[in-house]
Amino acid sequence: MKESQKQIKLEKQQTPEGQWQKDNADALRSLNEYVRKHGLPLEKHRQF
């Protein structure tokens, strides 16, 4: 990874959004795994 990319990643982690992602990483992984296995919740009701 280039030094500039490392710096951008570090700066992103220091934002409130980046901190939220870090704090909730386990929940996000769990949700993504659920969607991979079972599809989107309420997908049968989608109009598009």
Helices and strands as residue ranges (DSSP letters): H 3-13, H 16-23, H 25-38, G 43-45
